[in-house]
Each structure stands twice: as C-alpha cells, then as structure tokens.
C-alpha cells in the first residue's frame, strides 16, 4: 500500500466535467506501471453534523460535546460558515448555549463546553434526554440521546 498526501487541486470542475489523476510507478527513471483515475473535483457541500459525547452523564455535572461538520464526500467539511443551533429535548432546566453557534474558521469541529442537565429533567423523562444539532442550509440533523443519572444528593456524615 502506498500513501500520498497532501494532494491539492487548484481548479473546480462543474457538471459532468472530470479531471484525471495520473500516477506513474517508477523504479529510477523506468516506468513500471501507470494508473489513471477519473476524479470529480469540486461540488462538495455540507452534508451533515456529527456529535461526539459521553453516553452517560450525571445530572448537575457539566460535560462537553464535540460538533463536527461532514461534507457530501463523507470527510470533514471545513467551509461551513452558516449558523447551527443546539436543541435540548426533555429538560427545560438544562444549561446549554442558546442562539446561533458558529464553527471556527477553517475547522470542521467545535467543542461545546458547560452543558448541564438538571435532576428534574432526568427524573421526569425516565433518565433520557436528547440533544439535536440543526444547521442553516443542512437538511439532516444530528441527534444524541443521553442516559442521565440523578446527582448524589445524600449527605455525608
């Protein structure tokens, strides 16, 4: 297996136009074999969000999630400049960033810190609370369900 990288492209093709990547395997100056691979260059857009987070959290404790943007080519998409929103379902007392969020320029992920679920939400929803990420210009949403355990409210004697 041979690995190459990074490979960059200075042009974007539209429609059915394709570019061919030609690779020549050489020993010294002698060509042993060549491979021609048609490539569809350009046209990659934002496809979906992904959420990385713990599966279990304790009510009252803060935790982080990582929101990632993925392109239509299924690799990290670093050009998403629109807003995305975090929605918590099942806990009206949860603490989380409200309003529009932005990806850092040139990045495909953002860490959202300081999210906290409440005991009240955990108890009333049977211990399951869901976070949804919705983005402007993105039809798919990302969802993550959490198993929330009650905070230990016992008094140590």
KADA-V906168 format. One record per residue. N is the residue number from 1. PSI is psi in degrees with one decimal (none if undefined). OMEGA is omega as a letter, one per 20 degrees, with the letter a starting at -180 (none if undefined). NEAR is the number of other C-alpha atoms within 12 Angstrom. Layout:
n | psi | omega | near
N | PSI | OMEGA | NEAR
N | PSI | OMEGA | NEAR
//
This chain:
n | psi | omega | near
1 | 131.6 | r | 3
2 | 140.7 | r | 6
3 | 135.6 | r | 6
4 | 150.6 | r | 8
5 | 160.5 | i | 7
6 | 149.1 | r | 6
7 | 130.1 | a | 8
8 | 158.8 | r | 11
9 | 134.6 | a | 15
10 | -1.6 | a | 9
11 | 157.1 | r | 13
12 | 127.6 | r | 17
13 | 144.5 | r | 17
14 | 161.2 | r | 14
15 | -137.2 | a | 11
16 | 0.4 | r | 13
17 | 135.7 | r | 15
18 | 157.8 | r | 17
19 | 147.2 | r | 20
20 | 130.1 | r | 15
21 | 119.6 | r | 17
22 | 126.3 | r | 13
23 | 129.1 | r | 16
24 | 125.8 | r | 16
25 | 120.6 | a | 15
26 | 151.2 | r | 12
27 | 107.0 | a | 9
28 | -121.4 | r | 8
29 | -4.5 | a | 8
30 | 126.4 | r | 10
31 | 123.8 | r | 12
32 | -43.7 | a | 12
33 | 157.6 | r | 12
34 | 151.0 | r | 13
35 | 134.3 | r | 14
36 | 122.1 | a | 13
37 | 114.7 | r | 14
38 | 136.6 | a | 14
39 | 135.0 | r | 18
40 | 107.5 | a | 20
41 | 133.7 | r | 23
42 | 177.8 | r | 21
43 | 3.5 | r | 19
44 | 129.8 | r | 21
45 | 173.1 | r | 22
46 | 131.6 | a | 30
47 | -51.1 | a | 30
48 | 168.8 | r | 31
49 | 153.5 | r | 39
50 | 147.1 | r | 32
51 | 127.8 | r | 31
52 | 124.9 | a | 24
53 | 161.8 | r | 25
54 | 148.8 | r | 19
55 | -30.4 | a | 21
56 | 135.0 | r | 23
57 | 158.6 | r | 29
58 | 130.2 | r | 28
59 | 134.2 | r | 31
60 | -15.3 | r | 25
61 | 143.0 | r | 22
62 | 153.0 | r | 23
63 | 168.2 | a | 26
64 | 153.4 | r | 25
65 | 157.5 | r | 31
66 | 123.9 | r | 26
67 | 127.7 | a | 37
68 | 145.7 | r | 36
69 | 136.4 | a | 42
70 | 133.7 | a | 28
71 | 174.0 | r | 24
72 | -14.8 | r | 18
73 | 7.6 | r | 17
74 | 25.2 | r | 17
75 | 162.5 | a | 20
76 | 135.3 | a | 24
77 | 112.3 | a | 28
78 | 7.3 | a | 25
79 | 17.4 | r | 23
80 | 112.1 | a | 32
81 | -1.3 | r | 24
82 | 175.8 | r | 20
83 | 150.2 | r | 20
84 | 156.7 | a | 33
85 | 144.8 | r | 28
86 | 126.8 | a | 33
87 | 127.1 | r | 29
88 | 126.2 | r | 30
89 | 126.9 | r | 25
90 | 4.7 | r | 27
91 | 93.5 | a | 30
92 | -18.4 | a | 20
93 | 8.3 | a | 20
94 | 150.6 | r | 30
95 | 123.1 | a | 27
96 | 160.8 | a | 28
97 | 127.1 | r | 23
98 | 152.7 | a | 17
99 | -179.6 | a | 14
100 | 141.6 | r | 18
101 | 156.4 | r | 25
102 | 145.5 | r | 30
103 | 143.5 | r | 27
104 | 142.8 | a | 21
105 | 128.5 | r | 14
106 | 10.5 | a | 15
107 | 155.7 | r | 19
108 | 8.5 | r | 29
109 | 152.7 | r | 29
110 | 132.6 | r | 25
111 | 127.4 | r | 24
112 | 113.5 | a | 30
113 | 161.2 | r | 17
114 | 20.4 | r | 17
115 | 138.6 | a | 30
116 | 129.4 | r | 32
117 | 153.3 | a | 40
118 | 158.5 | r | 31
119 | -40.3 | a | 30
120 | -45.6 | r | 24
121 | -41.6 | a | 31
122 | -42.2 | a | 32
123 | -45.8 | a | 21
124 | -19.9 | a | 20
125 | 22.2 | r | 23
126 | 23.7 | r | 18
127 | 7.6 | r | 27
128 | 127.3 | r | 30
129 | 144.3 | a | 36
130 | 139.0 | r | 31
131 | 133.8 | r | 38
132 | 138.8 | r | 26
133 | 122.8 | r | 37
134 | 138.3 | a | 31
135 | 148.3 | r | 31
136 | 129.5 | r | 22
137 | 8.8 | r | 18
138 | 122.1 | a | 24
139 | -34.8 | a | 14
140 | 143.8 | r | 21
141 | 158.4 | r | 27
142 | 136.3 | r | 29
143 | 145.4 | r | 25
144 | 123.3 | r | 27
145 | 141.0 | a | 27
146 | 139.4 | r | 33
147 | 118.8 | a | 25
148 | 123.8 | r | 34
149 | 152.8 | r | 27
150 | 146.3 | r | 25
151 | 148.6 | r | 22
152 | 108.5 | a | 12
153 | 8.8 | a | 11
154 | 150.1 | r | 7
155 | 127.1 | r | 6
156 | 128.5 | a | 5
157 | none | none | 3
//
